[in-house]
Amino acid sequence: MRNMKQGFTLIELLIAIVLAAGGLMVLIQLMGVAIFADSDLEYSLTALNLANEKLEELKDSDYSSVASATENSIPGFSFVDDRIATVSEVNTDLKDVQVEVRWTQKGGQQSIQLRTYIANY
Amino acid sequence: MQARDKTRFTNRGFTLIETIIVLLLLAMLLRVAGFVFVVSLRAWDAGRTRGGIREDASYAMEKAVRDLTEMANGSLAQYDPGGGGIGHTIQFNDLDGNTYVLYLYNPDDSSFDSAYSESVYDLWKANTSGGDDPASGDGVLILRDLVSPDATAPATALTISGSQVTLDFVVQRSDEIVRTRTKVRPRNL
């Protein structure tokens, strides 16, 4: 009888407020996830263009100078960790070229890879 | 007497002090939540602006790369109608013999030199063999709001080096800057 007639105690209200705060925090974190997902896309698109850039450079150079190379930074694109071109000879007139652009995001390393053959014609 | 007091005690609601404390706590909580909400909204807005730039830059990049890749053999040049500055342009023919010019345009800058005398330019594609005149901003708009790739040493968005074209798009809208760059080697060399 006594319990049924009393309202909320201060403690109960405080607990309710803490719970509400916890809920709000989760919502706010979700907003953050949505915003980061957006910049994910921006980085991977730019990284793709930069990988393409390296491929085009290699296609434009003399066949003999198509060789592996590592760039540890790309001026103007500070988010990029490195750009690695790996070249291996398939036969005397054909090279297998792989370009990888890597960047760090959300604590993990992301990368994009392009691969092609360059022939000595 | 004691029994009556006890009854009164258990039936009571909040005291004024308790209510005030709860209200104060709620107010603080709401204030923090409101602040975070405003910050998130700003971040969201920035994200939307960047997303818009990204979409537009992707489209422009795709279009320019395709055109340049498929250009006619030996037609790569800079557009130079009257001599003088030609930095902000790339001229090429398609396989049907039409001549096109990709150029940076700002109505206040009459020359096509590579300096960014105005802060913002738009990228246009003109069909000069079809009568388009880049000097008056004819053609198709490809990308808006291009700024200089490097504020200290203006390099231009369109550079020809040998048989290779560098496309360096730096787009600024409100406070957001998005940069993307690639190179193209025409395939019909």
Interface residues (C-beta under 8 A of the other chain):
Chain A: R2 K5 Q6 G7 L10 L13 L14 I17 A20 A21 L24 I28 M31 G32 A34 I35 D38 S39 L41 E42 L45 T46 N49 L50 N52 E53 E56 E57 K59 D60 G76 F77
Chain B: T10 N11 R12 G13 F14 E18 I21 V22 L25 L26 L29 A33 V36 F37 S40 A43 W44 G47 R50 G51 R54 S58 M61 P149 D150 G162 S163 Q164 T166 V178 R179 T180 R181 T182 K183 V184 R185
